[in-house]
């Protein structure tokens, strides 16, 4: 019996969530008295995983899997779990893994808990704590099935180094041709920009910025901090920013270490999507703006004055 993680990579490089998942898996494996195996798909240097306690890597290298394919990737994870006799399979909460986890669970006749935060409360019975109701409440979920699939909430555990001697094995799962009937030929990624999903820091702008022509200062602040840019729903509805930047209940969820909201009122639907972020900084000219109620740090002031000064100060560090 082992514990299996799917260590996600993009263009051959592991995502940060892979290291967070490995760190988490190491602790869960200790409580189960087992080891951690990672399955990777077209990842480059898998030895990086040894820093985070992974004991064994099943390395899948296949050109057919160059671009994400939910059915085929889920099949790879399923076959890896069966090969290792894994009873607990861990995935993260990226867009891809959120897609994969239920398919893997169905394939393995496993119980599935998404949005898991913290280590299992008990392993017999197997109980986990989950973020629920747009992160406004926790639920305790008990999984009774023999095989369990867990989705770890993003940025909920942290990355911890714990060296292991990691063995590597090439793994060639059988792929089903029917899964490639519809295939992605290529993916054009915007280069040089941090995406919301991978960001440690997000700088987000709202209608208080008055118009798209004023986004330069948001981008500059984001660039100094190595952050991704985001926006409120009306901003993307108005076409000031692309829909991919819309965060909140009906947009992308954000669980970063630092979320800076500029000229955003803090409507409940916005907060619902960002309240898992660790530190929230709010810049708003209205001291009564609801966002201040959930802020860790707040600046009451004009964004057009505060943001350039903040950027300048950060540049001086
Ligand atoms: P506003 O509410 O107009 O707020 C602008 C803020 O900027 C104000 O607080 C103002 O004081 C401040 N401001 C103005 N000038 C300055 C200045 N010079 N400097 C600093 N601050 C300034 N919204 C989302 O964001 N995400 C969602 O996913 C989402 N989903 C929704 C789903 C439903 C079903 C519904 C009904 C609504 C949803 N909304 C969502 C919309 C949400 O209710 C709010 O309308 C929206 O979040 C407001 O956006 P805003 O804060 O940018 O704009």
Boltz pocket constraint, residues with backbone or C-beta under 6 A from the ligand:
constraints:
  - pocket:
      binder: B
      contacts: [[A, 205], [A, 206], [A, 207], [A, 208], [A, 209], [A, 231], [A, 232], [A, 233], [A, 234], [A, 235], [A, 246], [A, 247], [A, 248], [A, 249], [A, 250], [A, 251], [A, 262], [A, 263], [A, 264], [A, 265], [A, 266], [A, 267], [A, 268], [A, 269], [A, 270], [A, 273], [A, 283], [A, 284], [A, 285], [A, 286], [A, 289], [A, 301], [A, 302], [A, 303], [A, 304]]
      max_distance: 6.0
